[in-house]
Amino acid sequence: MKTPAELATEQAAYWNGPGGKGWLASIERIEQGIGDFGKAALVAANAQPGEKVIDVGCGLGGTTRALAEAVGPQGRVLGVDISEELVASARSHRVPNATFVLGNAATHPFEAAGYDLVFSRFGVMFFGDPVAAFRNFQQALKPSGRLVFICWRTPNENPWGLVPVRAAAPFLPPLPRPGPEDPGQFAFGDRVRVERILKEAGFGALSFKPLDQLVFMGKSVADILASAGRFGPLARAFADATPEQIEKAKAAIAEALTPHETAEGVRLPGACWLVTARASAG
Ligand SMILES: C[S@@+](CC[C@H](N)C(=O)[O-])C[C@H]1O[C@@H](n2cnc3c(N)ncnc32)[C@H](O)[C@@H]1O
């Protein structure tokens, strides 16, 4: 079993390698896929003028900018991300009340009891030691502070992620098989586990709202195939595969996705938790 430090190192390497590059290259498509989930999280966060906010795993900073607008000139937003390339892009927008830190949010020395809100859009599922990470966020919050994040539910509830991987897997070298508690995009699918993490970290008043909607995956099957294996679970398998294996895997993905192709693009069901909590367990 890998140690939390080894898991964190792996995640840092992934987000500074194929993960970050893939996110940057595909951001328009990603926004079409997950934008509505993110908007729901921003509505739940309800950031107010003058508030101080942390955006965990802020990526290219789209939500950081939305939060900066909501808190206004008297407020401040700190975006934290471990990917150098994504932080560089986020900084380039030069929003006066938003700053960005390149680093591990799990261990970053935030000002203690200095923030009203810790927010994240799909950026909290990648910690080697999630209890320690959320304890760090809990300590950064004022006693009246709140936590709001959105994360994926289980792979079975998210065919947009599962269908291409299941179709391609038989034709590729063995795919990584993360343990149920290993960091990754579906690591927070199990509500009971997330509740345990948040409670152990000191959070209270937990709320889990299920959000379900179709996820846009691309304009067409051909569009999806053009970037298949660029990042995500198929990236490593594609990197180790022969051209013949890749061709067969892509044909299988095409067969699985073609029934879902419409004039509005290819969409498959997606399922998230919108999680809110208070900094104080009392
Ligand atoms: C799925 S992406 C989401 C990015 C952004 N929140 C969005 O919705 O566009 C996950 C992000 O978390 C970042 N990340 C992963 N582990 C992290 C860590 N330990 N500390 C800070 N950021 C991390 C990645 O670099 C990546 O930008």
The ligand as an SDF file (V2000), in Angstrom:
LIG
                    3D

 27 29  0  0  0  0  0  0  0  0999 V2000
  -10.3690   18.2310  -11.7740 C   0  0  0  0  0  0  0  0  0  0  0  0
   -9.3060   19.5830  -11.7040 S   0  0  0  0  0  0  0  0  0  0  0  0
  -10.4010   20.9210  -11.2590 C   0  0  0  0  0  0  0  0  0  0  0  0
   -9.8160   22.2860  -11.5360 C   0  0  0  0  0  0  0  0  0  0  0  0
  -10.7510   23.4670  -11.2450 C   0  0  0  0  0  0  0  0  0  0  0  0
  -11.2350   23.4620   -9.9040 N   0  0  0  0  0  0  0  0  0  0  0  0
  -11.9110   23.4620  -12.2220 C   0  0  0  0  0  0  0  0  0  0  0  0
  -13.0080   23.0680  -11.8390 O   0  0  0  0  0  0  0  0  0  0  0  0
  -11.6990   23.8470  -13.4000 O   0  0  0  0  0  0  0  0  0  0  0  0
   -8.4640   19.2740  -10.1900 C   0  0  0  0  0  0  0  0  0  0  0  0
   -7.4710   20.3350   -9.8200 C   0  0  0  0  0  0  0  0  0  0  0  0
   -6.9510   20.0590   -8.5060 O   0  0  0  0  0  0  0  0  0  0  0  0
   -5.5710   20.3400   -8.5050 C   0  0  0  0  0  0  0  0  0  0  0  0
   -4.9510   19.6170   -7.3980 N   0  0  0  0  0  0  0  0  0  0  0  0
   -4.8080   18.2790   -7.2630 C   0  0  0  0  0  0  0  0  0  0  0  0
   -4.2180   17.9950   -6.0840 N   0  0  0  0  0  0  0  0  0  0  0  0
   -4.0010   19.1830   -5.4530 C   0  0  0  0  0  0  0  0  0  0  0  0
   -3.4340   19.5550   -4.2160 C   0  0  0  0  0  0  0  0  0  0  0  0
   -2.9720   18.6410   -3.3420 N   0  0  0  0  0  0  0  0  0  0  0  0
   -3.3540   20.8750   -3.8960 N   0  0  0  0  0  0  0  0  0  0  0  0
   -3.8080   21.8160   -4.7610 C   0  0  0  0  0  0  0  0  0  0  0  0
   -4.3510   21.5190   -5.9530 N   0  0  0  0  0  0  0  0  0  0  0  0
   -4.4610   20.2300   -6.2960 C   0  0  0  0  0  0  0  0  0  0  0  0
   -5.1000   19.9290   -9.8840 C   0  0  0  0  0  0  0  0  0  0  0  0
   -3.8700   20.4920  -10.2420 O   0  0  0  0  0  0  0  0  0  0  0  0
   -6.2760   20.3930  -10.7480 C   0  0  0  0  0  0  0  0  0  0  0  0
   -6.1020   21.7090  -11.1890 O   0  0  0  0  0  0  0  0  0  0  0  0
  1  2  1  0
  2  3  1  0
  2 10  1  0
  3  4  1  0
  4  5  1  0
  5  6  1  0
  5  7  1  0
  7  8  2  0
  7  9  1  0
 10 11  1  0
 11 12  1  0
 11 26  1  0
 12 13  1  0
 13 14  1  0
 13 24  1  0
 14 15  1  0
 14 23  1  0
 15 16  2  0
 16 17  1  0
 17 18  1  0
 17 23  2  0
 18 19  1  0
 18 20  2  0
 20 21  1  0
 21 22  2  0
 22 23  1  0
 24 25  1  0
 24 26  1  0
 26 27  1  0
M  CHG  2   2   1   9  -1
M  END
$$$$
